[in-house]
Amino acid sequence: MAASAALGCAIGAVPAQAQLKINLIDNGGVTGSQAELGFKIAAAYWESVISTNVTVNLGVGYSALGTGIIGSTGSTRYSVATEDVIGALRDVGSSALDAAAVLPGLSQTTFNDSVFGAVRGISMVRNAARTGNTGINLNASQYDTSIGTNNVRLSVTEANLKALGYTGFGAGNDANITFSSAFAFDFNPMNGISADRMDFIGVAIHEIGHALGFTSGVDVYDQYSGVGPNATIGNALNWNNQTAGSVLDLFRYSSDPRNVAPGTGPVLDWSVGTAAYFSLDGGLTQFNGRSLMATGAYNGDGRQASHFKDTPSNQDGCNGYSQIGVMDPTFCYGEMGVITSTDLAAFDAIGWNLNLDVLSNSNYTINSTQIYRAMTAVPEPMSWLTMLFGFGIAGAVIRRRGGVTMALRAA
């Protein structure tokens, strides 16, 4: 692999008010390739819509990957107190959406966390534990009010934590993205996307979105369940003692189809396979009337839960289906990426400030051609490989601006 080097950016169409800065670091194979401009345009799009004044260091690579793998994204993550994240969301939120968003209520009792001390947690529906409180029962759910580590901590990407005001990170990239040079991409969408190629810019915008925090801990439960790549490990774990949920999961609801929570209303739902959706009003409605989430690659609908859902009538995600947004789980040959207000609402909700009032622009859409044209004004089937979250703790310490809360890196 070539030595890492910063990629200079000649894109000059980013509005002056944009404050997010994405440093692209070549991890190998990007400089001088067609992918270089594609990564720059994708980064410039995010810089144009996000006004949070932070710098995200993003490693990018372009090389041969394993058979059938088009791209992979891995983010540095930290285990952070849920109570502090909810407080940070209130502190940094500046939009009409932030003012309207309903955040989960915190427990009245405290949990003596080994790192954060006396903290409060949240209640949610999740897959029930097997006998002996280890492993996951995929056929049953429970309303988890136990207030253990899984309730009082979240696993958050480093970039998302920067949006929430955390500082003190060590050297290294916040995330790394690698695209396979063995696949056919269309790098210039001005004449549409060729039928035998995939939209590089759209896929790159999608992958950067994962680095910025569009993730779900439901993928952790799914991967470590009895049917998944880490089943043996998962079956031995007491899930009350593990960190899984993400910031986005604070807005992941269902209508409680198994009736495991008290009452008849919607509930925060982190269980695998359940028809969950992104909601800003405490689960009463789907955002924009259509914001279903994917439910799990191994034990759900076949798509990683860190995505919006493919349309139910067309699970292969191709043949011109209507996208919920660019954070859908699939891209097809000849398909152009489309970013929607539902995409941007999710990023606004998890702590990023935007240069757009999403609630007043609920019909917002922009596609790769429009982005390419704007950003160059001045001279899947895709598989996103989630980084395994892990359950150990390493020694990195960060702090939130204006606060004293610590967080530890999830190994």
Secondary structure, 3 states (H helix, E strand, C coil): CCCCEECCCCCCCCCCCCCCEEEEEEEECCCCCHHHHHHHHHHHHHHHHECCCCEEEEEEEEECCCCCCCEEEEECEEEEEHHHHHHHHHHHCCCHHHHHCCCCCCCCCCEEECCCEEECCCCEEEEEECCCCCCEEEEEEEEECCCCHHHHEEEEEHHHHHHCCEECCCCCCCEEEEEECCCCEECCHHHCCCCCCEEHHHHHHHHHHHHCCCCCCHHHHHHCCCCCCCHHHHHCCCHHHCCCCCCHHHHEEECCCCCCCCCCCCEEECCCCCCCEECCCCCCCCHHHCCEECCECCCCCCECCCCECCCCCCCCCCCCCCCCCCCCCCCCCCCCCEEEHHHHHHHHHCCCCECCCHHHCCCCEEEHHHHHHHHCCCCCCCCEECCCCCCCEEEEEEEECCCCCEEEEEC
